[in-house]
Amino acid sequence: MTRTLKEPDREKTAERLLKSSANKFYDPDVDIDWTAPLVEGKRFILDERSSLYGTELWDKLTPDQRIELGKHEVASVATTGLWFEILLMQMLLKDVYEQDPTSAHAQFALTEIADECRHSTMFARMASRIGCPAYGPVPWLRKLAKLMPSISYGPARYGAILVAEEVLDRLQREQMNDEGVQPLVRMVNRIHVLEEARHVTFAREEVTRGMAKLSKAEIGYQQFIIALISYFVTRAFINPNVYKAVGIRPRDGVEAALTNPHWQGTIAWAGEKIMPFLEESGLVGLPGKYFWRKSFLLPAGR
């Protein structure tokens, strides 16, 4: 278990993050050239991060089709990220509603909400700019997710935020440094990575602080809820309809992706930074093990 943070630390962290936000933030409307042409022949994601990479379906695709699939997959991830950030903003607002607005902690939460508003707009503009629809999650999951702000609280709420942000962060860090990826996608990734670093610090401390205050029964509930939400987050990244862009029936694409060791390995790799923290914090336990394994964030044997 990580150390328990005292209340003054909470304010000091928030004050430091507020200063960082003031010194370095981006406005995607200004800092991204949305009129710049896409570069012919450049990928939108790394081939090996495609959900179908290594499958028979992938082998049948032409080089141009692989680029096209990557374009739709990056749009799916971005608009799913947008969906989750809207849920995150709802959850943060619920927390702020109960807090002293003069505290640095509440003010950073509001600052994070402002960041997420810009990120959501940025993801939407990128999907539109590259000529893709707003995929987001499948309709039934979009409806189910409306319950999330009500059924989650405390460490599980912030832990689920961390799973979504840190899994996406690792994928984006890799892409933003690869010159073979479209400049527009690299810039969107760079902005998101740099600003999300502050959000990750904020959420990690909330998890640590919150776990120290819970009873044994509450911990079991928290372990189940975060695993359930994380399962839906990882499954939502790729909307089944992306496969239509390259002539693959959605059902066949989903089946190939979910049984694809390369895709399972990509999710596990993307979660390598956050999972040890959640385990150390006590948020990974028996009540949620089934969903952790199904999410591919935890190996089947653990």
N, C-alpha and C positions, 0 to 999 in steps of 0.2 A: 504494500500500500504506500502511495506517495505521501509526503508529509502534509499535514493540515495547514492551510494558509490562514493567517489571522486577518481579521477585518481591515486593519490599516493597510495590509499588503494589497487588498482589493482596490482601494482608492489610489495607492501609489502606482499600481499597474495601469489603471484606467487613465491616470494623469499622464503617464509616459506614452501610452497609446494615443491619447488625444494630441499630444505634441507631435508625434510621428505623423498622425493624420493631417495636421495642419501644415507640416513641412513637405509632405510628399503625397500627393493624390493626383488622380488623372480625371480628366473630363473626356470621355470617348468621343463626344461630338467635336471636340477641338483637337485632341491628340491622335486621332486616327483619320487618315485620308480615305474617306469612304468612296471617293470618286476614282481612286487609282485602279487601273485595270488589273484583273487577275492574271497571274503569270502562266502562260501556256505550258502545259506539261508538268507543272509542279503539283505535288500531292497536297491533300488537306489534312491527312494524318499519316503516320508511319504505317507502311504496309503491315508490319508485324503486330500492330495494335488494332487491326481490323478484327471484328468478331468472327469472320470466316477464314482468316489467314490459316493456312495449313490444312484446310478441308478440301474435299473433292469439288465442292461448289466453287471454291476460290481458284482451284487449278483450271477450271473451265472458263474463267473470266479473262478477257483480253486486258492488256495494260491500261487502256483507256477506261474499261469498265471498272477496273480496280480503283482508279482515281475517282471515278464517279461514285462508287460505293463509299469511299472514304469521305467524299464531300457530304453525302447524305448522313453518314454516321456522325461526322463532327457537328452537323446541324442538329441531329437528334440529341447528342450529349449536351450541346449548348442550350437547347430549348427545354431539356429535362432539368438542367441546372437552373434555368430561369424559373421553372415551376417550383423547384425546391427552395430557391431564394425567396419566392413569394411566401411560402409556408414559414420560412425562417423569420421573415419580417413580421408576420403575424405573431409568432411566438415571442419575439423580442419585444414587440409592443405590449403584449400581455404582461411581461415582466416589468417593463418600464412603468406601466400603469400603476403598479403597486409601490413604486420606489419614489424616493425624494429626488425630484428633478434637478435640484441644485448639486447633487453628488456627482463626482467625476464618473462613477460607474454608470449611472443613468445616462449621462451625457455621451459617454462613449457608445453605449448601446444605440442611442439615437444617431450617432455618427456612423455606426455600422449599418444601420438601416438606410441612411443616405447613400453609403457606398453600394449597398445591394440594389438600390433603385437604379443607379447608374449601370451596374453590371447587368441587370436584367434587360435594360434598354440596349446595351451593347450586344448581348447575345442575340436579341431579337433582330437587331440591325444586321448582324453578321449573317444570320440565316437567310434574311431577305436579300442581302447583297450577293451571296453566292448562288442564289436562285433555288433555295430549298424551302419547303413549308415549315411551319412551326410544329414539329412532330410532338415533342413533349411526351408524357406518359400516355399509355392507352386509356381510353375513356373510363373504364371501371376503376382503374387505380386513381385517376384524377378525382373521382367522386369519393372513393374510400379515404383519400388523403385529407379530406376536409375534417376528418376526426382527429388528425394528428395533434393539432394545438390543444385539443381537449383531453386526449388520453395520455399525453406525454407531459412530464414536468421534471424539474430538477436536473440531476446528472444525465439521465437518459435523453432529455431534450437536447442538452448541449453536446452530449456524446454523439447523437445522431447527426447533429450539425457538423461535427468533426469528421465523421465518416464520409459524408457527402463532399465536404470541402477538401479533405486531405487525399481522398482517392482521386478526385478530379485534379487536385494540385499536382500530384506526381505525374499524371498523364500530360498535363499542360507544361510542366517544367521540361519534360523531354522534348516536346514538340517545339517549344519556343526557341530552343537552342539548335534546332536542325534546319540548316539552310535549304534543305530540299522541300520544306513545307511552305505553303503560300504565305507571303509576307503579312497579309491581312490576318490570317489565323494566328501567326506568330505574335503579332502585336496585341491581339485580343487576349491571347494566353498570357502574355507578359504583364499586361495591366492587371488581370485577375490574380495572378500569382503574387505580385508585389503587394496588392492591397489585402488579399486574403491572409497574408502572413500575420497581420495584426489581429484579425478575427480569430485565427487559430490560437494565438496566445491567450486571448480573452476567454475563449470557450474552454480551453484546457484547464485554466485556473478555476473556472466555474464547476467543472467536473470534479476536480480534486476537493474543492471546498464542500460541494454538495454531498459527496459520498461520505464524508466524515460525520454528517448529521443524520444519517438514515438508520432506521431499525433493520434488523435482519429480514423481516417480512418485506419491507419496502425495497431492500436491495434485490430480492428475488424478482419483484415486479419490474424494477428498473432494468435488470439483466434481460428479462423477456422482451420488454418494449423496445429497447435499443436494437436487439437482434432482429426483431420483426421489421422495424423501420429500415434497418440496414439491408435486409434481404430485398425489400421492395425498391430501395434506392439503386442497388447494383443491377437488378433485373430491369429497371426502367431506363437505363442509359441508352439502350438501342431499341427504338420503336420498331416493331415488326414490319411496318410499311416501308422502311428504308430499302428493303431488298427488292421491292418493285422497281426501283430505279435502274436495276441491272437485269430485269427480267426473271427474278427468282420469286417463287411463291412465298409469301411471308411465313406460312407454316413451316415450309422446308428450311428457310433461313434461320428461324428461331431454333428449330430442332438441331440443326448443324452447329449453331453457335453454342447452345447450352451443353452439348456433348463434346465441344471442341477443347482439347487440353490446352491449346495455345490461348484461347480466350479466357478460360478458367485461370490460367497462369498469369495473364495480364491483370485480372482483377486482384488476384492474390499479391502480385508484385506492387500494384498501386496501393494496396492496404498495408504494406510492410512497415510504414512509419507509424500509423495510427493504432494498429492492433496491439502491439506491445504496451502502449500507453493505456489503452482500455483494459487490458488484462491486469496490469499493475494497479490500476485504479479500482479494480473489483467489479467492473461492469460486464465482464465476460464470465458467465457461469452456466451451470447446468440448465436453468430454465430457458436459456436462449440458444443452447448449443446446436440444436437442429437447424435453426434459421441461419446461424453463423456459417455452418457448413454448406447449406444450400446457397448462400450468398457468394460462395467461393473465397470469402475472406479468411476462413479458417479451414485448414486441411481436413479431409474426411477422417483421418485417424485420430484427431485430437478431440 
